[in-house]
Amino acid sequence: MTEDNLNRRHDLERVAFMEKELRYISGIIKQKGREILNSYTITPPQFVALQWLFEHGDMTIGDLSNKMFLAFSTTTDLVDRMEKNDLVVRIREEQDRRVVRIKLLKEGERIIEEVIKKRQDYLEAVLEDFSEEEVEQFSSLLEKMHINMK
């Protein structure tokens, strides 16, 4: 086996290892997120919808459907339930009454802020054994990876 082939095999093994670790980490984060949501009246899909509205502002059901990769009818049902719980409200646009935007209400904002804070607290505890330099490097690498994935 040539040195290039050997290096390529090691690279493939490293990539396979990283993919597996990222999959495991993602699963743990998802599970922890669901545990946190258990003390709230929202479901994981509602959390995702509220998060999109929190981070990107008002949007139409079509926009929200596209962001969440859900069918329009599924998103409509999701918004109906969130509206009943006073988390969001539908608002018709003045210029074009056919366009309806979903607006995050104070209660929805409060829940998102609380849940995100609890998730951040969890991550902070996980990173407790990391040095400041390791946290900085890890953060930078995550940002680079995210940019490359866009």
N, C-alpha and C positions, 0 to 999 in steps of 0.2 A: 504494500500500500504506500502511495507517495505521501509526502509530508502535507501537500495541499489537501489530498483526500482525507487524511487523518484529522487535519484542522477542521475541515468541513464537517466531518462526523461529530467532532467535539462541539462545534457550533450548533449543529442540529440537536444534539443531546442537551445543550444549554438552553436552547429555545424551547424544547419540549419540557424541560424542568421549569422554566419561567412560566410557560403557559399553564402548567399544572398548579404551580404555586398561586398564580393570579386567580385561577378558577376556584381554588380552595379559599383564598382570602375573600373573593367576591361572595362566595357562599356564606362565610362566617359573618361578613358585614350585612348581608341580606337578612340572615337569621337574627342578628342582634337588632337590626332595624325593626323587624317584626315584633320582637320582644318589647321594644320601646313603645311601638304603636299599640300594644295590647292595653295600655292604660289610657288610651284615647278612643274616641267614638268613630274614628276613621279607619278605612281599609287601606292596605298597601297601594292599590291603584288610585285611591283618592289622595293619598299622600303625594304620589308622583304628580298628579294633576295640580294639586295645590302648590307644589314646589315649582312647577313650570310657571304658574301665574305669579308666584312670589318673586321669581328671578327675572321674568321677562314682561311682566305687566299684563294688562287686559288682552284677551285674544278671543277669536271666534271659536266655536266648537270645531270647525274644520281645521283651524290651525292647531288646536289642542289635540285633535285626533291624529294629525300627522306627526306631531312631536312625540306622542305616546305610542304610535304604531297601532292604533285601535280603530275599529270600524266606527263610522260616524254615529250609528245607532247606539253602540256601546258607550261612547263618550257622552251622548245625550242622556242616557240613563244615569251615568256617573254624575253628571252635572245636576240632574234632577234631585238625586239623593243629597248632594252637597248643598243645594239650594234649600232643601227642606230643613237641613241642620244649620242654616244661617252661616255657612262658610263662604258661599259665593252668591252673586246675584247676576241675573241677566239684564243687560242694558241695551236698548235699541239705539242705534246711531241716529243723531238728528238729521244728518245730510241724506242718509239712505235708510229708511225705516226697515228695510228687509235685512239689514246687517245687524246681528245681535252679538254683542261682546260679553264675555264672562269676566266679571270683576271680583277679585278677592276681597272679602269682608274682614273686619277686625278680628273676628273669632278664628277665621281660617289662617290669618297672619300670625295670630298668637300661637296657635297649635304648631304651625310650621317652625316658628322661631324656637319654641320649647323643644320640639323633637330634634331639630338640627343641633341645638345646644347639647342635648343628651348624647347624641351621636358623636359630637366633637369631644365631649368629656370622656367617652369610651375610648376614642382614638388616642387621646392624650394619655390615658392610663396604659394603653398598649405600647406607646412610645416611651414610657418611663425609663426603660433601660437603654435607650438610645442616647448617644452624646448629642450635643447641640450641633456639631459638625455633621453627624450622620443624619439628623433630622433635616438639616438644610440641604444636604446632598440628595436625600431621598425625595424631598419636596421638589427640588429642581428637576430630578429625573422623571418624576411623575408628570410634571408640567410638560416636559419635552415629549414624553410618550403620548400624552393627550393631544398635543399639537400635531404630532406626526399621524395620529389616528384620524384627525379631522379631514 
